[in-house]
């Protein structure tokens, strides 16, 4: 019997007592059929290629998630694969989010407490997933942005394709060319786009600001409509580039044996979104398309973390997962063996442009956020400059109070605007979520439990009392 099926049948995690709604005979049938159709029977096919496509600052603000942001190529990808409605990052900041996905460990365990271009780094670049895939002869290549190392040579790719910039206009053609001449061995191709990071592309005729709606946390004004129109222009550029890459995958005859993973680092670069632990910051697009269970236009409502991608890819590629991994494979959900793999997920912020330590625990029902330190005002440099931020600043954002704790009911308050801390009716939920967060922090030896987190020598950060991330940062070590 093939390795993947054997592991499912032998593991205690999949015993009959934990599947009360799925008879054993049906379970075995589903697993065998799912594993076979997924192209995981190695006697029949080689290990699948992995095409990892990632964008910057896109959140879920694209067409497949129902937003008025046209993205026909991403829509086509979703309709041919699996769309994860409740996928979350481990940190709503750029480098920490990517580092968590690619190492399978949370930022306070892998060392990426801040931004790579500001002096932060992984403790050990051999923890990158490419090194695990290399043990079964995957060849790795990077095209475009990576944002986890000051120099991509530190990461260990077999090939780093040089491009004039990390913008879509330069990255997509290089990826197309790579796929036309793809290696014979299975490959892990990392294609990273600068879009949809600020500065946005200019709005075109398809992004008429008069008919745009700003995202949920932002008021509707002429300036904020212009802001989101320009975001939509960047999303259009991103979508076109993704379409070019996927077309090349098809025309090269590789699509049938390639697993496409398309995601982003965190929410869009607007106030109360990027760098925030509400779902507007933690929520990410995640679409996967490939053989078998990764086909057919499925929608998955299970709560998954980007930490779960590493063990999932290990299972698909039949790589022994490193013991350090903190996520779980979500193949059991796609195969029908489980409804959920996580009853709780966690996320964190340490340094972005400035130091702003905070943690979050999330369940399907509740979100709990805890700030550390004695600051109770917004850290304005951690929001990228733009028209929406300008409006908030004009209206007194600097003087808004930020509570030390937040609790939100995600059923009755999905936009997380009504803090239930102090509400007697929510006292039980507050206690539960505090316990969940503190338990995770203890299990993972979170250094914030011992006091403020020190930056490494040479790292730079903005003054939390400043206004813009473009202000000159200072050494913080």
N, C-alpha and C positions, 0 to 999 in steps of 0.2 A: 504494500500500500504506500502511496506517495507520502513524503515527509509531512506535508502540511496537514493532511487528513489524519495521519497517525498522531500528530501532536494534539489535535483537537480531541481525539478519542481517548487519549491517555491522560490528558491534563485534568486535574481535579476541578479546574475552573469551569469545565464544561460537563459536570456530572448531572444526572437526571434531576436531582433535587433543586438545581438552580435553573431549571427550564420547565416550570410547572405547566406552561401553556403549550408546550411542544412535545408531542409523544416521541419516544426514543427512535422509533422506526422512521418517523417523518424527519427528525433531526438528522439521522444518519443519511437519509436520502438527500436532504438539502445540502449537507456538507459535501457529500461526494459529488453531487451535481454541480454545486457552486465552485468547488475547487477545480473540477475538471473543466468547466466552461470558462473559468478565469484564466485558463492557459497556464495553470500551475503544475500540471503533470509534466515533469521534466523529460520523461521518456518521449513525449510527443512534441515538445517545442523547447527552444532555449529560453533562458531567463529573459524577461521583458526588458527592453530599454526603458529608461526613466527620463522623461522630459519635464524638468522642473521650471515652470514659468512663474515669475513673481514680479509684482509691481510695487510701487511706492505710494503709501498714503491713499489707498483706495477704499478701505473698509469693505462694506457690502453695497456701496453706493453705485450699483450698476444694474442694468436691465434684468438679468436673471433673478435678482432679488426683488423685483417689482418696482424699482425706482425709475423715475422718468429720466434716465440717463441711457440713451440708446447705445447698445453694445451688441450688434448682431452676431459677431463672431464668438463672443463669450456666451451668448444665448445658444448658439449652435453647439458649442462645446458642452454646455449644461444639458441640452436636449439629447445629446448622444452619450452622456455619461451619468455621473452622480453629482447632484448639487447638495451640499451640506448647509442646511439652514441655520444651524446653531454651532458654527465653528468659531473658536476664540483663540487669540494669541496668549502667550505666557507673559507678555509685557507690551503695552501699547506705545512703545518707543522703538526707533528704527533698528539699531544694532542689537539690542537685547532680544527683540522679537525674533529676528532672523537667527541669532545664535542659539536660542532655545529650540527652534524648529530643527536646526541642522545638527545639534548635538544631542537632542532628546533630554536635555536637563534645563532646569529653570536658571535664569540669569545669575541669581546669587550663589548657584553651585558651579556654573561654568566660568564665572569671572567677568562676564560682560555686563558690568554695572552701568555703563554709559555708552557714548557714541564712539565708534572706532576712529573716526577722523579727528576726535578730540583727545585721543590718547588712551582709550580703553581697549582691551583685547581679551580673547579667550585665554584661559590658563593653559590649555593644551589643545592645539589645533589638530592633533591626531584623533580627537573625539568627533570631528566632522564626519558626517555619514559617508562621504566618499571613501574614507579609509576602511570602513566596514564593507562597503560594496567591492572594494578592491580585492578583498580576500576571496571573492568568487569571480574575479577577472573582469569586473566592470572597468571600462575606461572612462575617465572623467574629464569634462571640459567646462570652462566658464566663459560666457559671453555677456558682457554688460556689467551691471552693478552687482556688488556682493555685500559691501558695507559691514563686514565683520572683521576686517583686517586692514591695517594701513597699507599693506602691500599684498596683493593676491597670491604672490609666490609663497607666502607663509602658510597658506591653507593646504597646499599639496595637490592641486589639480594636475592631471597629466598634461593638460594643455590649457593655456589662457589665451584666448583669441583677442588680440588688440583691436580696439575700435576708437574712432575719433572722439566719441563721447559715450555716455551711458544712456543717451536719449534714444527713443524708438527709431528715429530716422537712421541711426547708425547700427543699433543692435540687431534689429530685425534682418537686414540684409546679410549680416555676418552669420546669424543663426540659420538662415535659409541656405547659405553656401555650405555651412557645416553639414547640414542634413543631406545635401546633395552628394556629399563625399563621406558619409558617416562610416565609422569603423566597423569591421566585421564582428568584433566582440560586442557584447551588450555594453551600452553606454549610459552614463549619467550626465545629462547635458543640463547645465544651470544657465538659464537665460533670464537676466534681470533688467528691468526697465526703470529708468528714472521717473517716468510718468506714473502716477498723477501727482507728483510732488510739486509744490510751488517752486519757482514761479510757473503759473499755468500758461498754457498756450492761449493765444487770443481767440475769443469767441468768433465763430464764423456764422454764415447765414442759417445754419442748422441749430445754432444756440442763441436764439433771439432772447435777450435778457427780459424782455417785456412779458414773456410767457414761461418764465422759469420760477420754480418754487425752491426757496432755500431749505436746507436740511432742518430736521425737527428742532434742534436747540436754538436756531437762529431766527430772529424776527424778519418779517417780509418788508424790505425796503428797496428802493432802486439800487442802492449800493450792494446789498447782499444778493439781490437777483443777478447783478453783473458778476459778482464773485462766483456764484454757482454756475453761471453760464460759462465762465472760463474754465472751471473745473470740468464741465461737460465736454468742452473742447479738448482738454487733455485726455479725458476718457475716450473720446473718439479716436485720437491719435494712438492711444494704447491699444484699443480694440482692433484697429486696422493692422497694427504690428503683430498682435497675437494671431490674427487671421492669416497674415503672410507666413508666419512660422508653421501654423497648423496645415496650411495648404502645401507647404514644402514637405512636411511629414507625410502627407498623403501621396503626393506625386513621387516621392522617393521610395514608395512601397514599404514604409516602415510603420505605418499607423496600426496595423493589425497586431503588432507585437511590441507596442510602446504604451506605457502607462504615462499619461499626461497629468501632471499635478499643477494646478493653477491657483495661486493664492496671493496674498498681500501681507504687509507687515502689521498694519493697524488701521484705525479709522482715518477719515479724511482730515486735512489740515485746516480745520475750522475750530473756533472756541468750543470747549466742552466735548471735543471729539478726540482727535489725536492727543496722546499723552495723558488721557483720562481713563479711569477704571470703570466708568459706566460702559454699557454695551456699545455705545457710539464710538468708544475707543478700542475696546477689547474685541468687538465683533469683526470678523474677517470673511471675505469671500473664500470659498474653497470648492473647487470643481475638479473632479477627477474623471478621466476617460481612458478606457483601455479594454482588454479582453474580458469576457465573462461578466462578473458581478460589477464591473466598472463601466457597463454599457446600459443602454436602454432608456435613458431619460428618467432615472430614479431621483427622488427627493428624500433625503435623510434628515429626520428631525431629532436624532440623538444628539446630545451635547458632547462635542468633541473639542479637544485642545490641539493646537499645533504640535504639542509634545507627543501626541499620539501618532503623528506621521512617521517618525523614525521606526518605531516597532512595527507599524503596518508595512512599511517598505521592506524591513528585514524579513517579515513573514512571506511577502510576495517573492522576494529574491532568494529566499531560503538561505538567509544569513543568520548565524547565531547572534541574537541581540546582545549587546554589551550589558553587563550587570547594572551599570549606572542608570539605565533608562528609567525615566519617571512617568512615561506615558504607557498606554495600552493599545494594542492593535485593535482597530475598529472593524476588521474583517468579520468577526462574529455578528455584528449588527447587519452588515450587508448580506451575509449568508442566512440571516433569519434566525440565528441561534440565540440572540439577545436583543432586547429593545434598547438597552443602554449599556455603555461600558463605564461611564462616570456618573456618580451621584453628586460629585462636587468637582469644581475646577478652581484654579487659583491664578492670580496674575500679580505683577509687581511693577513699580516704578522706583528707580533710584536716582540716577542722573540722566537728564536729557540735556537741554542747553544749560539748565541750572539744576541744583540739587533739590529734589522734591520727593522724599521717601514716603511711599504708601503701598498698601497691600490690599488685595481683594479676594474674597471667597464667593463663589457663585454656585447655586443649585438651580434646578428648573424653576423654583418658586422665588428664591430670595437672592439678593445681592447685598453683601456687606463690605464696606470699604473702611479702612483705618489709615489715618495719617499719623506720621511719627514726627517728633520734634515739637517745638512750641510755636510754629508759624501758623497763623489762621487767616492769611490773606492769599489771594491767587498768586502763583508764580508766573508772572506774565511772560518772561522770556521762553517759557516752555510752550507757548502758542506762536506758531508762525505768523508773520506779519501779513495783513491783507485787509480788504475792505470790511469784512465781517468783524475782525478784531478791532478795526478803527471805530466802528460803531459802538462796540461794547466799552471801549476805552472812553469814548465821549460821554457815555451814560454812567460812568463811575465804577467800572469793573474793578479797578484797583482797590476800592474801598469795600467790596463785598466780603462778607465773612465766610470762611471755609470751615465747617465743623470738623472736629477730630474724628468722628465716626458717622457713617451713613448706613442706613438699612432701607432697602427698597423692595416692595412687593412687585415682582415682575409680571404678575397676572393682572393686577389692577392698576399698575403704574409702570408700563413697559418702557417709558422714556425716562424713568428714574428722576422724577422731579419732586416727589414728596418724601422727605426724609422721615422715617418712622422711629428714629432714636428718641426716647422719651415718651412714646405712645404706649400706654399700659397694655393695650390690646396686642401689641407686637413684642411684649417682653420675652415671651418664650422663644420667638424667632431670633431675637437679638442674642439671647444666651446660646442658642444652638449655633448660630453663625460665628459668634466670637470663638466658641469652642472649636469649630471646624478650622477657622483660620489659625488659631494658636497651635492646634495640633499639627497642622501642616508645617508651620514655621519651626516647631520643635523637631519634627521628623527630618526636615531638610537642613537643620542647623543654620537657620537664617541669621546672618550676622547682625541684622538690625535689632535683634533681641538684646545684644550687648552694647548698643549705642550707635551713634552715627557711623555711616559707612565711609571709610577713607578711600579717596581716589588714589590710583597708582601714581608713581612719580612721573611728572611731565604731563599729566592730564590737565585739561582746561575746562572751566565752567564759567557761566555767567553769574553775576550777582543776582540772587533771587529777588532783590528789590528793584531790579532794572525793569525795562519794558520790552525790549526786543532781543531775539536771539542773534541779531546782526551786531549788537554792541560787542565791543572787544572783550573776549573772555580772559580770565586770569588763571594762573596755575593754582590748583587746589590741593595738591599733595603737601 
